[in-house]
Amino acid sequence: ENDYFPRNIQVISERHTQFELWSKADGLLSRMVIAVPGHHNVLNAVVAFAVGRALKIKPEEILEGLETYRASGMRQNIVQAGKYRIFADCYNSSLVAVRNTLKVVDELQVPAGNQKILVLGDVTALGDLAEETHRQIGQEVAAHQSDLFIGYGINMKYAVEEALKAGVHAVYYEDRSEMEAALKDAASPGDLVLFKAS
């Protein structure tokens, strides 16, 4: 059993996750809310707390840091861009990161008649594992909720192939300007558009 662990994890909004932080030695330490979506980020917060304690940082200082953290830029950031909701998560992608992000997309709601659009770019630095990993990404896309999957990049074509086999509405673009034009044509106000890549 771990020294620190979460309980009662609840997504309370598209940008906030609530949970209880427990200690094996001391029981309930805190009920807290972090301003990033996803169960995987709760685990990240628990690990950050454990590292802070190992470095002898006061628990209240660690908790304050976790509760005041805000996503920014291209890392797990959900923003309103005009009439569109953009979920930007384009920092150091991997198969596991894509899987976790797709779980968050599953939890996010869109108004009736709107879409969840996934725009996935290549996961880089995979060497000989590039094709296999991108095929697994396509299988992950098929296991989650989306209305349209747009793949972009040299290896994302393998993900699109796998998604199409599973019946996902998916298209592949090697050319960025073509991909951008297709996205503009497909997206409507109120849609959620995920951008995920390395």
VMD Tcl script that draws the C-alpha trace (Angstrom):
set ca {
  {0.00 0.00 0.00}
  {1.20 3.51 -0.79}
  {1.99 6.09 1.87}
  {-0.41 8.55 0.18}
  {-3.45 7.81 -1.94}
  {-6.66 9.43 -3.25}
  {-10.25 8.50 -2.49}
  {-13.64 9.72 -3.67}
  {-12.45 11.22 -6.95}
  {-15.13 13.33 -8.65}
  {-15.01 15.43 -11.78}
  {-16.92 18.55 -10.71}
  {-16.48 20.58 -13.91}
  {-14.57 20.33 -17.14}
  {-11.61 22.06 -15.46}
  {-11.86 20.79 -11.87}
  {-11.44 17.46 -10.12}
  {-12.20 16.95 -6.44}
  {-10.74 14.23 -4.24}
  {-9.66 13.29 -0.75}
  {-5.95 12.92 -0.05}
  {-5.23 10.16 2.46}
  {-2.12 9.09 4.32}
  {-1.51 5.51 5.40}
  {-0.09 6.84 8.70}
  {-2.42 9.77 9.43}
  {-5.70 9.11 7.63}
  {-7.54 11.90 5.83}
  {-5.18 14.82 5.14}
  {-7.32 17.04 2.94}
  {-10.37 17.36 0.73}
  {-9.11 19.26 -2.27}
  {-9.91 20.48 -5.74}
  {-7.32 20.66 -8.51}
  {-7.87 22.81 -11.59}
  {-7.02 20.17 -14.17}
  {-9.31 17.44 -15.51}
  {-8.82 13.70 -15.28}
  {-8.19 10.95 -12.79}
  {-4.58 10.70 -13.98}
  {-4.00 14.25 -12.76}
  {-5.25 13.28 -9.31}
  {-2.52 10.64 -9.26}
  {-0.02 13.28 -10.42}
  {-1.12 15.49 -7.52}
  {-0.70 12.65 -5.01}
  {2.80 11.92 -6.32}
  {3.66 15.63 -6.12}
  {2.48 15.65 -2.51}
  {4.60 12.56 -1.70}
  {7.69 14.10 -3.32}
  {7.12 17.34 -1.43}
  {6.89 15.48 1.86}
  {10.05 13.50 1.04}
  {11.77 16.88 0.55}
  {10.44 17.98 3.97}
  {8.12 20.66 2.57}
  {5.25 21.48 4.93}
  {1.99 19.74 3.97}
  {0.03 23.00 3.89}
  {2.53 24.52 1.44}
  {2.26 21.52 -0.87}
  {-1.54 21.55 -0.72}
  {-1.64 25.27 -1.47}
  {0.61 24.76 -4.49}
  {-1.55 21.94 -5.82}
  {-4.78 23.86 -5.33}
  {-3.49 27.04 -6.97}
  {-1.94 25.32 -10.02}
  {-3.56 26.36 -13.32}
  {-2.95 24.80 -16.71}
  {-1.61 27.15 -19.35}
  {-0.36 27.15 -22.89}
  {-0.48 23.82 -24.68}
  {-0.61 21.52 -21.65}
  {-3.99 20.13 -20.53}
  {-5.64 23.47 -21.08}
  {-9.32 23.87 -21.92}
  {-10.05 27.31 -23.32}
  {-12.90 29.08 -25.05}
  {-11.69 30.35 -28.44}
  {-14.51 32.41 -29.86}
  {-17.42 30.00 -30.21}
  {-15.25 26.88 -29.87}
  {-13.98 24.99 -26.84}
  {-10.39 23.96 -27.39}
  {-8.66 21.27 -25.35}
  {-4.97 21.90 -26.02}
  {-2.63 19.15 -24.86}
  {0.39 19.21 -27.14}
  {3.29 18.59 -24.81}
  {5.33 15.41 -25.06}
  {2.67 12.98 -26.23}
  {2.74 9.19 -25.85}
  {0.32 6.29 -26.09}
  {-0.46 6.55 -22.37}
  {-0.89 10.34 -22.60}
  {-3.31 9.94 -25.52}
  {-5.27 7.29 -23.59}
  {-5.55 9.54 -20.51}
  {-6.55 12.55 -22.58}
  {-9.24 10.55 -24.40}
  {-10.65 9.51 -21.02}
  {-10.98 13.19 -20.15}
  {-12.69 13.88 -23.49}
  {-15.16 11.09 -22.65}
  {-16.11 12.98 -19.47}
  {-16.53 16.36 -21.16}
  {-20.01 17.30 -22.32}
  {-21.00 19.01 -25.55}
  {-24.40 20.58 -26.26}
  {-26.92 18.47 -28.15}
  {-26.12 18.55 -31.85}
  {-22.45 19.40 -31.30}
  {-19.37 17.26 -31.84}
  {-16.27 16.03 -30.13}
  {-13.50 16.42 -32.69}
  {-10.09 14.86 -32.10}
  {-7.11 16.34 -33.94}
  {-4.15 14.09 -33.24}
  {-0.65 14.65 -34.52}
  {2.31 12.32 -34.50}
  {3.89 11.02 -31.34}
  {7.56 11.63 -32.03}
  {10.85 9.93 -31.08}
  {9.47 6.38 -31.35}
  {11.98 4.97 -33.81}
  {11.09 1.42 -34.87}
  {7.95 1.50 -32.67}
  {6.31 4.36 -34.58}
  {3.91 2.31 -36.72}
  {2.89 -0.07 -33.93}
  {2.34 2.76 -31.44}
  {0.28 4.82 -33.86}
  {-1.86 1.76 -34.69}
  {-2.48 1.37 -30.95}
  {-3.48 5.04 -30.81}
  {-6.07 4.37 -33.52}
  {-7.43 1.49 -31.44}
  {-7.60 3.81 -28.41}
  {-9.54 6.38 -30.43}
  {-12.02 3.65 -31.36}
  {-12.50 2.78 -27.69}
  {-13.49 6.34 -26.75}
  {-16.11 8.95 -27.68}
  {-15.61 11.12 -30.73}
  {-17.60 12.30 -33.70}
  {-14.61 12.99 -35.93}
  {-10.95 11.98 -35.73}
  {-8.52 13.99 -37.82}
  {-5.01 12.57 -38.03}
  {-2.06 14.70 -39.08}
  {1.60 13.80 -39.53}
  {3.71 11.12 -41.09}
  {2.76 8.26 -38.76}
  {-0.75 9.25 -37.74}
  {-1.99 7.60 -40.96}
  {-1.60 4.26 -39.14}
  {-3.88 5.45 -36.34}
  {-6.47 6.60 -38.86}
  {-6.30 3.21 -40.63}
  {-7.02 1.40 -37.34}
  {-9.80 3.80 -36.38}
  {-11.47 3.39 -39.78}
  {-11.36 -0.42 -39.38}
  {-13.31 0.03 -36.13}
  {-15.94 2.24 -37.75}
  {-14.72 5.62 -36.49}
  {-15.35 8.65 -38.71}
  {-11.68 9.41 -39.37}
  {-9.65 11.28 -41.98}
  {-5.91 11.66 -42.50}
  {-3.95 14.65 -43.75}
  {-0.26 14.86 -44.43}
  {-0.56 18.51 -45.47}
  {-1.17 20.97 -42.63}
  {-3.08 23.54 -44.69}
  {-5.44 20.83 -45.97}
  {-5.97 19.59 -42.42}
  {-6.70 23.12 -41.18}
  {-9.19 23.73 -43.99}
  {-10.97 20.43 -43.28}
  {-11.18 21.25 -39.58}
  {-12.64 24.69 -40.31}
  {-15.26 23.08 -42.54}
  {-16.13 20.37 -40.00}
  {-16.24 22.39 -36.77}
  {-19.31 24.28 -35.60}
  {-19.80 26.70 -32.70}
  {-20.19 24.72 -29.48}
  {-17.97 21.84 -30.61}
  {-15.15 20.56 -28.45}
  {-11.89 20.28 -30.39}
  {-8.97 18.37 -28.90}
  {-5.46 19.05 -30.17}
  {-3.00 16.36 -29.01}
  {0.51 15.82 -30.35}
  {4.16 15.89 -29.42}
}
mol new
graphics top color blue
foreach p $ca { graphics top sphere $p radius 0.5 }
foreach p [lrange $ca 0 end-1] q [lrange $ca 1 end] { graphics top cylinder $p $q radius 0.2 }
display resetview
